[in-house]
Amino acid sequence: MRRQRDRAAVNLPKGVHRVVARGREYFYFQAGRGTDHAGSRIALPNDPQTPEFWSAVRQAQGIVGDVAAENFGAVLSAYLEYIDSAGTITEGTIDQYKRSLRIASKAWGNLPAKGLRPVHVQTVMDGLAATHGKANNFLAAMRAFSTWARVRDHIEHSLTEGVKPYAKDTGHKPWTPEHIEAARTKLKGVIRRGVMLYLYTGMRGSDAVRLGWTDIDDGGFALTTQKRKRDVWCPILPELAEEMSTWKKRPGPFLLQEGGRADGRRYTRKLFSEHFAEERDKIPELAGVTLHGLRCTAVIRLRREGLSTGQIGDIVGMSLATIERYCRFADRKTSGKAALLMLQRTAGEQNCKTPENRKTKS
């Protein structure tokens, strides 16, 4: 029988006590236990490896705000409280950070925060080598945590210096014309509407689900992107204008849930993505496509129309480096055919002979 890990090995702070009853362990906080001045007992979560446990300890101790905690779990707890209340980080990013930082909590929850070094992060990265995406998300979360903790003197050195992400072998592929045609003809209702918005604006999902009639300004969408807080103006292309001519004008975003108890409620990026996936899986022609792939599709289309990376960035709110990365998925076959036609035309011009200078046999 596998032996259960003994959580009592965690170095519990003063006033926190562990009790085992009927084979289960419990934790509580009580200042001055066993003395004439003992305080009241405050129940704590039952797993000291979680950020929630250390947050409860801080509350029981009467500590608020930033803390100079030695325990990594307590520092991490303070960071999670910070990102929840800061108002500068998107809901999707917070959710991703929390999932990734659970790995750090389990690995180092009871270790002194100032004893951690990049080698600890690299060790976890090595352990996640089989899942590059998960490893890179973990590294991104640790970078954000390290920056926050370093300037508050919770740690003495950057925890991610020299740690490199894994190379991305694949990414969100752009949609083919066949994919787009299948979406036009087989998707229905709000899901189809959302796909058209993604396709013709190139916006992130967190921005697309917020778009509405009131965001229109002089023939385009004017808004501040949720993730980068960047002001963008995205022209409404004729194809999208034709789609929008059939949409009912009403307050609120274009994308609202349909049917059931949630009818008429706003979509979050995550929920719309889930509903899209459900409908996509019913259509064989759309197998494997992603909503984010439409962002790639929009960027490639704008590039082929002759726009510079700077102009594309102003439209879709994307960094120049990201635009260049997305364009690596440009259809090489189409580009190659265009190059071939150009070469053939050039060769034809060089070899052409007019009737006037063409020699004929007598």
C-alpha positions as CSV (number, residue, x, y, z in Angstrom):
1,M,0.0,0.0,0.0
2,R,1.3,3.4,-1.0
3,R,2.3,5.5,2.0
4,Q,0.5,8.8,2.3
5,R,2.8,11.8,2.3
6,D,3.1,13.3,5.8
7,R,2.1,16.9,5.7
8,A,3.3,17.4,9.2
9,A,6.8,17.7,7.7
10,V,5.8,21.3,6.6
11,N,7.4,23.9,8.9
12,L,4.3,25.4,10.5
13,P,4.6,29.0,11.8
14,K,4.1,29.9,15.4
15,G,0.5,29.5,16.6
16,V,-0.5,26.9,13.9
17,H,-1.2,23.5,15.2
18,R,-1.9,20.1,13.7
19,V,-4.4,17.6,15.1
20,V,-5.0,14.0,14.0
21,A,-8.4,12.6,14.8
22,R,-9.9,9.4,13.4
23,G,-7.2,9.1,10.8
24,R,-7.6,12.6,9.5
25,E,-5.5,15.6,10.1
26,Y,-6.7,19.1,10.9
27,F,-5.0,22.4,11.3
28,Y,-5.9,25.4,13.4
29,F,-4.5,28.6,14.7
30,Q,-4.4,29.5,18.3
31,A,-2.2,32.1,19.8
32,G,-0.8,31.2,23.3
33,R,-2.1,27.7,23.3
34,G,-1.6,26.0,26.7
35,T,-1.3,29.4,28.6
36,D,-3.6,31.4,30.6
37,H,-3.8,33.9,27.8
38,A,-4.7,31.5,25.0
39,G,-6.7,33.0,22.1
40,S,-9.6,31.4,20.3
41,R,-9.1,28.5,17.9
42,I,-9.4,29.3,14.3
43,A,-9.9,26.5,11.8
44,L,-7.5,26.5,8.8
45,P,-7.7,24.6,5.4
46,N,-6.4,21.1,5.7
47,D,-3.6,21.3,3.2
48,P,-0.6,23.5,4.1
49,Q,0.8,23.0,0.6
50,T,-1.9,25.3,-0.9
51,P,-1.9,29.2,-1.1
52,E,-5.3,29.2,0.6
53,F,-3.8,27.7,3.7
54,W,-1.2,30.4,4.1
55,S,-3.7,33.1,3.3
56,A,-5.9,31.8,6.1
57,V,-2.8,31.8,8.4
58,R,-2.1,35.4,7.6
59,Q,-5.7,36.4,8.3
60,A,-5.7,34.5,11.6
61,Q,-2.5,36.3,12.6
62,G,-4.1,39.7,11.8
63,I,-1.6,40.4,9.0
64,V,-3.0,42.4,6.0
65,G,-1.3,43.7,2.9
66,D,2.2,42.8,1.9
67,V,4.1,40.5,4.2
68,A,7.8,39.8,4.6
69,A,7.2,36.1,4.9
70,E,10.0,33.6,4.8
71,N,7.7,30.8,3.6
72,F,7.2,30.5,-0.2
73,G,3.6,29.5,0.3
74,A,2.8,32.7,2.2
75,V,4.5,34.9,-0.4
76,L,2.7,33.1,-3.2
77,S,-0.6,33.6,-1.3
78,A,0.1,37.3,-1.1
79,Y,0.9,37.4,-4.8
80,L,-2.4,35.7,-5.7
81,E,-4.3,38.1,-3.6
82,Y,-2.5,40.9,-5.4
83,I,-3.4,39.8,-8.9
84,D,-7.0,39.2,-7.9
85,S,-7.3,42.8,-6.7
86,A,-4.9,44.7,-8.9
87,G,-7.4,45.2,-11.8
88,T,-4.7,45.3,-14.4
89,I,-4.6,41.6,-15.3
90,T,-7.2,39.9,-17.4
91,E,-9.4,37.2,-16.0
92,G,-8.0,34.7,-18.5
93,T,-4.4,35.5,-17.5
94,I,-5.2,35.2,-13.8
95,D,-6.8,31.8,-14.3
96,Q,-3.7,30.6,-16.3
97,Y,-1.3,32.0,-13.7
98,K,-3.2,30.2,-10.8
99,R,-3.1,26.9,-12.6
100,S,0.6,27.1,-13.3
101,L,1.5,28.4,-9.8
102,R,-0.2,25.4,-8.2
103,I,2.9,23.5,-9.5
104,A,5.2,25.9,-7.6
105,S,3.1,25.7,-4.5
106,K,3.3,21.9,-4.4
107,A,7.0,21.9,-5.1
108,W,8.2,24.7,-2.7
109,G,5.2,25.5,-0.4
110,N,7.2,25.0,2.8
111,L,10.6,26.2,1.6
112,P,12.1,29.6,2.5
113,A,11.2,32.0,-0.3
114,K,14.6,33.7,-0.2
115,G,16.3,30.3,-0.7
116,L,14.8,29.7,-4.1
117,R,17.0,30.1,-7.2
118,P,16.6,29.7,-11.0
119,V,17.9,26.1,-10.6
120,H,14.6,25.3,-8.8
121,V,12.6,26.7,-11.7
122,Q,14.7,24.9,-14.2
123,T,14.2,21.6,-12.4
124,V,10.4,22.0,-12.7
125,M,10.8,22.9,-16.4
126,D,12.9,19.8,-17.0
127,G,10.1,17.7,-15.3
128,L,7.6,19.3,-17.7
129,A,9.7,18.6,-20.8
130,A,7.0,16.3,-22.3
131,T,4.4,19.1,-22.3
132,H,6.1,22.2,-23.8
133,G,3.0,24.3,-23.6
134,K,2.4,23.6,-19.9
135,A,6.1,24.2,-19.2
136,N,6.1,27.5,-20.9
137,N,3.0,28.7,-19.2
138,F,4.6,27.8,-15.8
139,L,7.7,29.8,-16.8
140,A,5.6,32.8,-17.8
141,A,3.7,32.7,-14.4
142,M,7.0,32.4,-12.5
143,R,8.4,35.4,-14.3
144,A,5.4,37.5,-13.3
145,F,5.6,36.3,-9.8
146,S,9.4,36.8,-9.6
147,T,9.1,40.4,-10.8
148,W,6.4,41.2,-8.2
149,A,8.3,39.4,-5.3
150,R,11.7,40.8,-6.1
151,V,10.7,44.5,-5.8
152,R,9.0,43.8,-2.5
153,D,12.0,42.0,-1.1
154,H,10.3,38.7,-0.7
155,I,13.1,37.1,-2.8
156,E,16.7,38.2,-3.3
157,H,17.2,37.2,-6.9
158,S,15.2,36.7,-10.1
159,L,13.9,33.2,-10.1
160,T,13.8,32.9,-13.9
161,E,17.1,34.4,-15.0
162,G,18.6,32.2,-17.6
163,V,15.7,29.8,-17.8
164,K,14.6,29.5,-21.4
165,P,11.2,28.5,-22.7
166,Y,10.8,25.5,-25.0
167,A,10.7,26.2,-28.7
168,K,7.2,26.2,-30.1
169,D,7.0,23.5,-32.7
170,T,3.4,24.3,-33.6
171,G,0.9,27.0,-33.0
172,H,-2.5,28.2,-33.9
173,K,-2.8,27.5,-37.6
174,P,-4.7,30.0,-39.9
175,W,-7.9,28.8,-41.4
176,T,-8.0,27.8,-45.0
177,P,-10.6,29.1,-47.5
178,E,-12.4,25.7,-47.1
179,H,-12.6,26.2,-43.3
180,I,-14.0,29.7,-43.7
181,E,-16.6,28.5,-46.2
182,A,-17.7,25.6,-43.9
183,A,-18.1,28.1,-41.1
184,R,-20.2,30.4,-43.2
185,T,-22.6,27.7,-44.4
186,K,-22.7,25.4,-41.4
187,L,-22.4,27.4,-38.2
188,K,-25.5,29.1,-36.9
189,G,-26.6,31.9,-34.6
190,V,-24.2,33.6,-32.2
191,I,-21.4,31.2,-32.8
192,R,-21.3,32.1,-36.5
193,R,-21.5,35.8,-35.7
194,G,-18.5,35.4,-33.4
195,V,-16.5,33.7,-36.0
196,M,-17.1,36.5,-38.4
197,L,-16.0,39.0,-35.8
198,Y,-12.8,37.1,-35.1
199,L,-12.2,36.7,-38.9
200,Y,-12.6,40.2,-40.0
201,T,-11.2,42.1,-37.0
202,G,-8.3,39.9,-35.9
203,M,-9.0,40.8,-32.3
204,R,-8.2,38.7,-29.3
205,G,-11.2,36.8,-27.9
206,S,-11.2,39.0,-24.8
207,D,-11.8,42.0,-27.0
208,A,-14.1,40.4,-29.6
209,V,-16.7,39.4,-26.9
210,R,-16.9,43.0,-25.7
211,L,-17.5,44.6,-29.1
212,G,-20.9,46.2,-29.7
213,W,-22.6,48.9,-31.7
214,T,-21.4,51.7,-29.3
215,D,-17.8,50.9,-30.2
216,I,-18.2,52.0,-33.8
217,D,-16.5,55.2,-34.6
218,D,-16.2,56.6,-38.1
219,G,-16.5,53.3,-39.9
220,G,-14.4,51.2,-37.5
221,F,-14.2,49.8,-34.0
222,A,-12.5,52.0,-31.5
223,L,-11.5,50.4,-28.2
224,T,-8.8,49.8,-25.7
225,T,-7.6,46.3,-25.7
226,Q,-8.2,44.4,-22.5
227,K,-4.8,42.6,-22.3
228,R,-2.3,45.3,-23.4
229,K,-4.5,48.4,-22.6
230,R,-3.7,49.7,-26.1
231,D,-6.0,52.0,-28.1
232,V,-6.8,50.5,-31.5
233,W,-9.0,51.5,-34.4
234,C,-10.1,48.5,-36.5
235,P,-11.8,49.3,-39.8
236,I,-15.0,47.5,-40.5
237,L,-14.3,45.7,-43.8
238,P,-17.1,45.5,-46.4
239,E,-17.5,41.7,-45.8
240,L,-18.1,42.3,-42.1
241,A,-20.4,45.3,-42.8
242,E,-22.5,43.0,-44.9
243,E,-22.7,40.5,-42.1
244,M,-23.6,43.3,-39.5
245,S,-26.4,44.6,-41.7
246,T,-28.4,41.5,-40.6
247,W,-27.7,42.0,-36.9
248,K,-30.2,43.5,-34.6
249,K,-29.2,46.9,-33.1
250,R,-29.4,46.8,-29.3
251,P,-27.4,47.8,-26.3
252,G,-24.5,45.6,-25.2
253,P,-22.1,43.4,-27.0
254,F,-22.8,41.6,-30.3
255,L,-22.2,38.2,-28.7
256,L,-24.8,37.2,-26.1
257,Q,-25.7,33.7,-25.0
258,E,-28.7,32.1,-26.5
259,G,-31.3,29.8,-24.9
260,G,-31.7,28.5,-21.3
261,R,-31.2,30.4,-18.1
262,A,-28.2,32.3,-19.5
263,D,-30.1,33.7,-22.5
264,G,-29.1,37.2,-23.1
265,R,-26.1,37.1,-20.8
266,R,-22.6,38.4,-21.9
267,Y,-20.0,35.9,-23.1
268,T,-16.6,35.6,-21.6
269,R,-13.7,34.7,-23.9
270,K,-13.4,31.3,-22.3
271,L,-17.1,30.4,-22.4
272,F,-17.5,31.5,-26.1
273,S,-14.4,29.4,-26.9
274,E,-16.1,26.4,-25.2
275,H,-19.4,26.9,-27.0
276,F,-17.5,27.3,-30.3
277,A,-15.6,24.0,-29.7
278,E,-18.9,22.2,-29.1
279,E,-20.3,23.4,-32.5
280,R,-17.0,22.9,-34.3
281,D,-16.8,19.3,-33.3
282,K,-20.1,18.6,-35.1
283,I,-18.6,19.8,-38.4
284,P,-16.0,17.5,-39.9
285,E,-14.7,20.2,-42.2
286,L,-13.7,22.3,-39.1
287,A,-11.7,19.6,-37.4
288,G,-8.7,21.0,-35.6
289,V,-9.3,24.7,-36.1
290,T,-9.2,27.2,-33.3
291,L,-10.6,30.6,-32.7
292,H,-7.2,32.0,-32.2
293,G,-6.3,30.7,-35.6
294,L,-8.6,33.3,-37.0
295,R,-6.3,36.0,-35.6
296,C,-3.5,34.5,-37.6
297,T,-5.8,34.4,-40.7
298,A,-6.6,38.1,-40.3
299,V,-3.0,39.1,-39.9
300,I,-1.9,37.2,-43.0
301,R,-4.8,38.7,-45.0
302,L,-3.8,42.2,-44.0
303,R,-0.1,41.6,-44.8
304,R,-1.0,40.3,-48.3
305,E,-3.0,43.4,-48.8
306,G,0.2,45.3,-48.5
307,L,-0.1,46.7,-44.9
308,S,3.0,47.2,-42.9
309,T,3.5,45.4,-39.6
310,G,3.0,48.8,-37.8
311,Q,-0.3,49.3,-39.6
312,I,-1.5,45.8,-38.7
313,G,-0.5,46.4,-35.1
314,D,-2.6,49.5,-34.9
315,I,-5.6,47.6,-36.2
316,V,-5.4,44.4,-34.2
317,G,-3.5,45.6,-31.1
318,M,-0.6,43.2,-31.6
319,S,3.1,43.5,-31.2
320,L,5.4,43.6,-34.3
321,A,7.1,40.4,-33.2
322,T,3.8,38.6,-32.8
323,I,2.7,39.7,-36.3
324,E,5.9,38.4,-37.8
325,R,5.5,35.1,-35.9
326,Y,1.9,34.7,-37.1
327,C,2.9,35.4,-40.7
328,R,5.2,32.3,-40.6
329,F,2.0,30.4,-41.2
330,A,1.3,32.2,-44.5
331,D,0.3,29.8,-47.2
332,R,3.6,29.1,-48.8
333,K,1.9,27.3,-51.7
334,T,0.0,30.4,-52.6
335,S,3.0,32.6,-52.2
336,G,5.1,30.2,-54.3
337,K,2.5,30.2,-57.1
338,A,2.5,34.0,-57.1
339,A,6.3,34.0,-57.4
340,L,6.2,31.5,-60.2
341,L,3.7,33.7,-62.2
342,M,6.0,36.7,-61.7
343,L,9.0,34.8,-62.9
344,Q,7.2,33.5,-65.9
345,R,5.9,37.0,-66.8
346,T,9.4,38.4,-66.4
347,A,10.9,35.7,-68.7
348,G,8.2,36.3,-71.2
349,E,8.9,40.0,-71.4
350,Q,12.6,39.3,-71.9
351,N,12.0,36.9,-74.8
352,C,9.1,38.6,-76.5
353,K,9.5,39.7,-80.1
354,T,7.3,42.1,-81.9
355,P,6.0,41.4,-85.5
356,E,8.3,44.2,-86.7
357,N,11.6,42.7,-85.5
358,R,10.5,39.0,-86.0
359,K,12.5,37.4,-88.8
360,T,10.6,35.3,-91.3
361,K,11.7,32.9,-93.8
362,S,11.2,33.9,-97.5
